[in-house]
Amino acid sequence: VLSVYLSEYKGLLFEITFLVFLLVLILRYVLILLNNKKLIFNNLFYFILYLCALEIAPLIIVLKLTI
């Protein structure tokens, strides 16, 4: 909404939004790791498989579709 009314700041607003999204995503991963450390490291293969299949792959697909 802001990018429509503040067109001169469109690039800056996009960068700020992207950085906030990235920080929230990283914070989410850190909290998951801290809360489930024992379970994750006992089943590390399944955790890596989960990250690749359900967390990272959709982000890559969306990125490739938008570029």
PyMOL commands that set and color helices and strands:
alter all, ss='L'
color gray80, all
select helices_A, chain A and resi 2-5+7-35+37-42+44-66
alter helices_A, ss='H'
color red, helices_A
deselect
rebuild
show_as cartoon
